Amino acid sequence: MIACNCVVQANQISTETEASLRVQLSEFAERRFHAPAAINWIAIPEGSGFTAGKPSTSSVVSMQAPEPLSRTEREPLLRELCEIWARETNSSLNEVVGVISDPPTQ
């Protein structure tokens, strides 16, 4: 399983959009990392997230790659991940923080 954390503002994303994102993120993980995503959906309570003094409209989507990635490998994956999120949520790419981290070193 590919660890995937989604941090969103409460009541910002509909249950239908969340369901679609869950499917698309798992498909992305299967296609790119050959394993399904284990999605942890975290909703920040209303009034708890701000950007420039206004309620935040940003989201964070973070996945952990199964093996270390080079910059040239990581960049297109991040682009695709953020485009999936922006398309499904009708957000701008400026509102999406995408992360694809390497696995922890042992």
N, C-alpha and C positions, 0 to 999 in steps of 0.2 A: 504494500500500500504506500501511496505517496501522501505524506502529510500536507494538508492544505488548510490554512486558516483564512477565514474571511471576516474582516472587521468592518461593520457597517453601523450607520446611525439608525436607531430604532425607528420603525415606521417609515423609513425612507424607501425600502424595497418591498414590493408586494410579495405575497406568498407564491404567486404564480411565477414571478421573476426569479425568486429564490430557487424554486424548483427547477426552472430552466437553467439557471447558473450551475446548480449542483450537477445536472446531467452534462452540461457542456464542459465544466471543469474536469469531471471524471473522464470524459472522452478525450480531452486535451492530455491528461496524464497518461491515459492508455496509449494514445498516438505517439506522444513524445518520450515517455519514460517506461512504456510497456507494463504499466500497473495501474489499477484504479486509484482514484483519490479518496483519502479518508478525510472528509471535510468537517472542520470544526467551525460552526457559524456563531460569531460573537456579535451581539447587538449592544451598542453603547446606548445607555438610557438617554432619552431626549433631555436637552439642556446640559449634557456633559461633554460635548465635543464642539469646539469652536475653531474657526479659521478667521483671522483678522477681525476678531470681535463679533463675528456673526455665527449662527449655527452652521456647523460643518456639513458640507455635502460630499465630502471625500469618503472613499472606501479604501481598504487595504486588502489585497489578495496576495497570499504568500504560499509558496510551495517549496518543498525541500527535494532537490534532485537526488536520485539514488547514487550518484557518483559525482565527483568534482567536475565542474564545467569550466572551459576556457571562456574568456570574454567573447570571442567570436561565436561560440556555441550558445552562450547565455543571452546575448542581445536579441536574436530573432525569437527566442522563446518568450522573453519578456514582452516583446512587441505583440506577439500573438495573444498572450495571456491578457494583457491590458486591453487589446482590441475586443476580445470576447466580452470582457466585463463592461467596457464602455458601450458596446453595441446593445447588449442585453438590458442595461440600466438606463440607456439614453443619457449617459454622462459624457462629459468631455474627457479626453485623456488627461487633462490637468487635474481631474478629480479622482484619478485612480493611481494608487501607489501599488506597484507590482514588485514582488520580490520572488526570486528563485535562488534559494540558498544552497550551498553545498552541504553534504551530510557532515555531521560532527566528526572531527578527527579523533582517533582512539589512541 
